Every structure is written in structure tokens, then in C-alpha cells.
Amino acid sequence: MTAQPQDFVSVDAPLPEKNLRAIRAALIVQEDREAFDAGLKAVLDEVRVSLDLGALNAFMHRWGISACDTVKDPEGRRQMHVRARQALADEPVPQGRPWRESLAARGIDV
């Protein structure tokens, strides 16, 4: 599948609905779309064999979270994939803020 211009979501867009079409449309980062498409094929094959929709529900939940993350911070999603590629290639990965510091800045005590 290829991305269509109407599939892209602006940063100010509301969170995607909880259905496969809306979730996929929100995934504007190429790596996410490719993983979604491959995962959807695999989970639909699994559902065909098992006749259990639990795997599809789990798939939608997991990708729904990623879709919301993309809508809120598309550049953050892109950077996540850049860092993942660097880590997989054993390249140095720039360090960000410690997660405890990030949570504390949001008023979350850990």
C-alpha cells in the first residue's frame, strides 16, 4: 500500500478514531506504515486460522497508541526511528534527557 495525500494528518488534528483505516492514516512515518501493513497482514492471517479476534484487538490497541503518538509528535516518531537505526547499526546514539527528569518536568513523581 502507498500513502495518499489525504492520508496525512496535521499536527493540530484530533486523535485518530479507533479503527484500522484511521489508525493507518495517522501513521505518517514511513517505517510505521510499513510495520503496520506487515503486522496487519500477519495478524489477519492469524485470525483466519484461530478465529479469535483477540489478536486483532491487541494489534489495534498497540497501533492506536503509536498513531496518537504520531499525531502529537510526528518529529519525535521520526527521531525515534533514526535512533533505532543508529542503535541497530552500532552507531553512537545521542543521549536525551533522563526519563525521570522528563517525568518530573510534567509533575510526575517517580
Contacts in CASP RR format, 6 or more apart in sequence:
PFRMAT RR
TARGET T0000
AUTHOR 0000-0000-0000
METHOD contacts of the structure
MODEL  1
MTAQPQDFVSVDAPLPEKNLRAIRAALIVQEDREAFDAGLKAVLDEVRVS
LDLGALNAFMHRWGISACDTVKDPEGRRQMHVRARQALADEPVPQGRPWR
ESLAARGIDV
1 33 0 8 1.000
1 37 0 8 1.000
3 28 0 8 1.000
3 30 0 8 1.000
3 33 0 8 1.000
6 25 0 8 1.000
7 24 0 8 1.000
7 25 0 8 1.000
7 28 0 8 1.000
8 25 0 8 1.000
8 28 0 8 1.000
9 16 0 8 1.000
9 25 0 8 1.000
9 26 0 8 1.000
9 28 0 8 1.000
9 70 0 8 1.000
9 71 0 8 1.000
11 71 0 8 1.000
11 74 0 8 1.000
13 26 0 8 1.000
13 71 0 8 1.000
14 71 0 8 1.000
15 67 0 8 1.000
15 68 0 8 1.000
15 71 0 8 1.000
16 22 0 8 1.000
16 23 0 8 1.000
16 25 0 8 1.000
16 26 0 8 1.000
16 64 0 8 1.000
16 67 0 8 1.000
16 68 0 8 1.000
16 71 0 8 1.000
17 23 0 8 1.000
18 60 0 8 1.000
18 64 0 8 1.000
19 60 0 8 1.000
20 40 0 8 1.000
20 60 0 8 1.000
22 67 0 8 1.000
23 36 0 8 1.000
23 60 0 8 1.000
23 63 0 8 1.000
23 64 0 8 1.000
23 67 0 8 1.000
24 33 0 8 1.000
24 36 0 8 1.000
24 37 0 8 1.000
24 40 0 8 1.000
24 63 0 8 1.000
24 67 0 8 1.000
26 64 0 8 1.000
26 67 0 8 1.000
26 68 0 8 1.000
26 70 0 8 1.000
26 71 0 8 1.000
27 33 0 8 1.000
27 36 0 8 1.000
27 63 0 8 1.000
27 66 0 8 1.000
27 67 0 8 1.000
27 70 0 8 1.000
28 70 0 8 1.000
28 74 0 8 1.000
29 70 0 8 1.000
29 74 0 8 1.000
29 77 0 8 1.000
29 78 0 8 1.000
29 81 0 8 1.000
31 81 0 8 1.000
32 66 0 8 1.000
32 70 0 8 1.000
32 77 0 8 1.000
32 81 0 8 1.000
36 63 0 8 1.000
36 66 0 8 1.000
39 59 0 8 1.000
40 59 0 8 1.000
43 55 0 8 1.000
43 56 0 8 1.000
43 59 0 8 1.000
44 56 0 8 1.000
46 55 0 8 1.000
47 53 0 8 1.000
47 54 0 8 1.000
47 55 0 8 1.000
47 56 0 8 1.000
66 77 0 8 1.000
69 77 0 8 1.000
70 77 0 8 1.000
83 93 0 8 1.000
83 94 0 8 1.000
86 92 0 8 1.000
86 93 0 8 1.000
87 93 0 8 1.000
100 110 0 8 1.000
103 109 0 8 1.000
103 110 0 8 1.000
104 110 0 8 1.000
END
